[in-house]
């Protein structure tokens, strides 16, 4: 696959997602350079180009992202992913999602690989700013002319403590391989084919702890994990990404880490360091994404701060279809706090707010900090604009 054709398919994907009926559309473009050291290969300098786009229409989210890199000697590589997520209405503390995902890769000399999978996932919110989930998926991977069926189970939890969000996920993947011998470590032997090959089922588990923190225009995302398996190499996995806003729609980007291989499609892992610039655009202002997937900013809707209670004042933002809503204000010491979803598309939180003049900003799905809808916008001393409200 030629690089020009690769980038052409990326543009087709972006155009397909940016449909007239989409309620919210966002995109990012990361352009950078650095060093990449694939497993069992020589390190080298690379230039990278990473577009991403997201469209949200009601309960449906469509996204696409890709990374094109070019190393010395014409060694180009492209990895892309597309996903569709259909979210159910919230029923108390429960909700569900149906996910479909397709991944593919092309290289300058080696035949490409692809993966297609579907998953159903259930979520529960046992306490404010806390989320638990479990999912079950099935699919297939294609590599070197061979199809490999796979099963996947994922469990996870996340919580926000102050201005830091922490997450834990455990993903177990099993898939079929073919081998000409029964010797060697295996999880199980399922059948012997007519050709005398033994069909084997192997498995691995990735456990990861992650965290993200944002203050003013600086965001830091950190992850650390390990792969466990009796049949594929075990390895420590980690990543650090930092972005710093320069102006609306432009941010500096630095990323480093150790990415694991994909045993299903036989793609190697690598160690990498990249420095670059992130350009953001979309409906409603700036968009940002961790790992490339763009997220939309706050949609239009209602915002209100209720009367004083013993526990504080109820703050409500109407944001139907959102996956995450946050608020930062002078009465939170400008620490981001998450709102909780309730039926009808509203997101709420109860916090102490004293009478007087206050400044407040909101963001949806990790997008830009913006004045709440319907609130007078003023310039912020940190850059950008915030809302100004008077509490009686």
N, C-alpha and C positions, 0 to 999 in steps of 0.2 A: 504494500500500500504506500503510495507516494505521499509525502508530507502535505502537498497542496490539497490532495483529495481528503486527507485526514482533517485538515482545518475546515475544508468545505462542509464536511459532515457535521462538524461542531457548529458552524453557522446555521446549517439546516435545523439542527436541534434547537438552537436559540429561537429561530423564527417560528418553529412549531409550537414552542411553549408560549411565546408572546402572542396570544390570540386576542382578538377584539373583545371577547367575552370575559377575559380574565379580570378579576376584581383588583388584584395587586400583582405587579410584575417587578422584579428586581434583578440586577445583574452586577457581577464584579469581574474584574480582570486583573490578575496578578502577573507582573512582568518582573523577572529577576534573573540573577546569575549566581553561580556558586560551584560547589564541588559535590560529586556523587560517586560513591564507591559501592557498586553492586557486589553481592556475594560471589565469590569464585571468579572475580574479574578485576581488572586494573581500575584504579580511581582515575577521575578526569574532571576537567572543568566542564560545566554545562550552562546553557542559557535556557530559561524556561518561560512558558507562556501558558497561563491557566485561566481560561474563561469559565464562568458559572452563571446560571440563570435559574430563577425560581418564579413560578406563577401559582397564585392561590385564588381559587374561586369557590367560595362557600366552604364545604367540608373537604374539598379536593385540593391536594398540593401536588404539583408537578415540578420536578427539578432535574437539572442536567449539569454536569461539570466535567472538565477534562484538563489534563496536563500534557503539554507537548514540550519535550526537551530535546536539545540538539547538542551533541558532544563533538569533540575533535574527530576528524576523519569521516564525517558524515554519518555518525552513529546516532540517528534520531530515534525517538520513542514516543508513543502516544498512549495514554490510558484515559478511558472515558467511563462515565457512569450516568445512568438515567434512573429515575425512581418516580413512582406514583404512590401517594398515600391518601387513603380515604378514611376520614375520621368520623366516628359515631358521635351522636349527641351525648353530652355528659348526663349520667344518671346518678345523682348524689355524688359519691366519691369515686365512681367507676366510669370508665370509658374504654373504647376499643379502637384499634386501627387495623386496616387491611393494607399491606404493603406489597408492591411489586418492584423488582430491581433488575436491571441488566447492566453488566460490566463487560468491557472489552479492551483489548490492547493490540497495538501493532508495533512492529519493530523494523529496522532497516534491513535486516537479513533473516531473522528468525521468524517462522510462522506465528501469527497472532493467536490469542486465546480469548475465550468469552465465557460468561457465566450468566445464567438466567434463573431467578429464584422468586418465590412468593412467600409471604409470611403473614400470620395473624398474631396480633399482640394485644394484651390486656393490661390496662393501667389502673392503679388505685392510688388515691391521695389520702393517706391515713391521718395526716396533720398538715397544717399550713406550711407551704414551701418545702414539702416532702413528697416524693413520688416513687412508687414501686412498679415494676413491670415484669412480665414474662411473655415470651413469644415462641412460636413454633413455625418452622419454615421448611420447604422442600424446593429442590431445583436440580439443575444440571450444569456441569462445567465442561468445556470443550478445549482440548489442548493437544497439539501434535496429531491431529486427526482422530482423537479418541474422546468419546463421551464418558463422563463420570457422574453418575447420580449422587446427590448429596442430601443430607438431612441436617438441620441446624436448630439448636435450642438456645435461646438467649434469656438471661435474667439480669436485672439491674435495679439500681436504686440511686436517687439523687436527693440532695438536700442543700439548702442555702443557709449558711451561717454567717451573719453579718453581711458583708459584701462579697463573700466567697461562695461559689457554688462547687460542691463536691459530688462526684459521681463514681459509682462502682458497677462494672459490668462483667459478666462471665458468659462466654459464648463457646458452646461445644459443637463441633462440626464432625460429621462422619461421612465418608464417601467410599465408593467402590474403586478398586484398582485391579489390574491384571498382572500376574506374575507367572513366570515359567517354572517356579519352584515353590514348594511348601515350606522351605527352610527360612529362618530369619524371624525377627519379631513381627507378630501380627496380632490384631485384636480378635479376629475371627476368620474362619474359612467358610464361605457360603456355598460354593458349588465348584464342580469341575466341568469345563466346557468340552465340546466335541473335539476341539483342537488340542486338548490336553493341557491347556492353560488353567491355572487355578485362580478363581475370582476371589479377591480378598477385600475385606472391609477394614478400613483404618480410621483413626480418629485423632483429633487434637482439641485442646481447650485453651482459649485465650482469656486470661483474667487481667483486667485493667482498672487502675484507679486514676481518675482525672479531676482537674480543678480549673476554674477560670475566675479571674478577678479583673475588675475594671474600675478605674478612677479617672475622672476628667477624660482626656483623649487617649489614654493608655490602656490597652487590654493585653492580658497575659493568659495563655492557655497552656496547661502542662498535663501530660499523661505519662503513666509508667505502668508497665505490665510484664507478664511472662507467659510464654507458651509452654504447655505441658503436654507430653505425648510419649507413648512407647514406640511409635512407628515413624515419626518425623522429627527432625532436629528441634530440640528445645532451645529457646533463645529469650533474652531480655529485650523488651520492646519499650521505647520511650520517645517522647516528642515534646518540643517546646516551641511555641509560636508567640511572637510579640508584635503588636501593631501600635503605631502611634499616629494619631490624626495630625495632618499638617494644615488642612483646610477642608471645607465640605467636599466630600467625594474623593479625597486624596489622602493616603496614609502610607507611612513607611512600614515595611514588613521584614521580619527576620524569623527564620525557621530552621531548626536543627533536630535531628533525631535518628533513631534506628528503626526502620520499617521491616516487618517480618515478611518472609516469603509466603506465597499462596500455594499450599500443597495441592489443592484441587486442580489448578491450571498450570502448576509447575513453574510459576513466575518467581524469580529470585527476590530476596530481600535486599536492603541496601542501607548504607549510612549516608547522610546528606547534610548539607549546610547551604542555605539559600538566603540572599539579601535582595530586596526589591521594593517595588511600589505597588500598592493596591488602588485601583480606580473603581469607584462605585457609582451606580446610577440606578434610578428606578422611581416608581410612583411614591410620592410622599417624602423624598429626600434620600439620605445616604443609607446604604445597605452594607452589612458586613457579614462575613461567614468564617467559621473556623474550619479549616480543611478544604475550603473552596466552595461549599454550598452557600449560596446567597440567601439572605433572610429579609423579609419585607418589613418596612417601618410601619408606624401606627396608622390604621385606617381612620377615616372620619367616623365620628360617633359621639355619644354623650359622655360627659364627665361631671361628677358632682362630689362634694364633700358634705357629709351629713352632720347632724347636730351632735354635741358632745355627749358621750356616755361615760360610764365608770371606767371602761376599758380603753376608751379613746373615741375617735370619730371614724365612721365608715366612709371609705373612699371608693368610688365606683367608676370604672371606665367601661364603656360599651365597645367591645372588640370581637364581634362574632367571627369564628373561623381562626382565631389566633391560637398559637400553641404555647406562648409564653408572654406574659405582660409584666413589666417592671416599672417601678416608680422610684424617683430620687428627688429629695427636696431638702430645704434647710432644716425641716423638722425631723429628718432622718440623718442629719449630718452629711447629706449627699451620698449616703450609702445606698446602693440599689436594693430594693426589697421587692419580692415577688407578690403579685396579686393571685388570688385563687378563683378558678372559674366557677360560675353558678349557671343554672339553666337560663336560657334566653339570650346568651351571648355576652353577659356582663362578667366582669372580673372585679373582685372586691378585696379589700384589706382593711383592718381596723388598727389605727395607730394613734398615739397621743398627738394632738395638734392644739397648740394654744391659740387664743384669739389674737388677731393682728394681721399684718401684711406678710405673706409668705411667697416664696418662689418654688416652683415645682416643674419637673419634666417627666415624661413617660417615654417608654419604648416598647415595641412589640416584636417578638421573635428575634431579638438581638440586633434590631435595626438602629437607626439614629435616635438619639435623645431629642425629643421635640416638646414644644408646649402642648399641654392637653387640649383637645378640641374644644372650642367655645370659650377659651380663656385668653385674656389679653397677653400677647407675646411681647417680651422685652429682651434686650441684649444681656447675655450672661457674662460675668467677669472671667469665666473659664473659656469663653468663646462660644459661638452659636447663640441660640435663643431658648428661653425658658418661659413658662407661664407665671403670671403674677396674680394672686388671689387674696382677697381680704376675708378673714374669718371673724365673724361677730362673736 
